[in-house]
Amino acid sequence: MKITINDVAKAAGVSKATVSRVLSNSERISDDTKRKVNDVIKNMGYIPNATARNLAKNSTKTIGIVIPMDAGSYFYNDFYIKLMQGISSLAQKKGYYIMYAFGNDKDEDKVIKDLCSKGVVDGIIMLKTEQDDKTINYLADRKFPFVVIGKPLEDNNVLWVDNDNFKIAYDLVCELIKNGHKKICFIGAQEKWMVYQERIKGYKKALEDNNIQYDTNLVYCGEEFSDETGLAGIKEVLSKSDPTAVIAIDDLVAVGINKYFNMNSIRDKALIGFNNTMLANYQTPSISSVEIYGDKLGYYAAELLVNHLEKINDASNYKIIDSKIIYRQTYNSIIKRQ
């Protein structure tokens, strides 16, 4: 038979309210009473009803995660799996549950409003930011706890975690130039997302600082982070120009580019993606990629949110995660191109 809080109260010779206060470690209960009640709980094998306790505290101990795509695309891109691993690690450590919600451009607003209004989560983690982000504005106006993975256009005390995408792209282009590349292609996706905006700015600034003119024929931006974007992008770029190196905003995009190179026996162009996914490592040839540590992005995003929910002071409202280049077969850093 299941042991109830009433059974514990009767065995300990105290009221049900006293047992509840012991479970919440209330300062109103003496140490002697706490020891007596906890001994009874241990001996009887009583397991508190977490849901009931959280409802009493007006808390769900649940974090909502809004994934900006359909479920199929999400499970295809293991960068998001890394994010989930990081978030889950922190959530488990702090005793929180996770609720997933998938929202595309058409229904994301409704998904967010439902999560906020129905009381099913204590806070929300957003996995992307946009220019003039209506979702961030909505959550901020409602003062609903949230954190975003991606640097907002305007900080305004928004909680966020990201890599320094400007610097990553800048340093990568500078290294390619140092190794003899002057015609460097950039194939991106989701132009309104801040990750694209920051990386294209870094790309342009690196060209400028190395006295190389920005060429629109070497830049393409598709609608999705997909291999189809890579295929379409490189095909269009090669119809107008002949780059010696190609940067893809995501490994999925790089897979499409690599596929096009293989179909057309193109072997003389460096290729590098982002996110260092398993896909990149198992391509032929294997694709070089920028490791941005998705697990750390997820972990620290969850930590910022939980600290905010539990009113744990933090000196900063953001955290920047380091990155590094993983060199594989599609990147030759030794042979300089003329």
Disulfide bonds with the S-S distance in Angstrom:
none
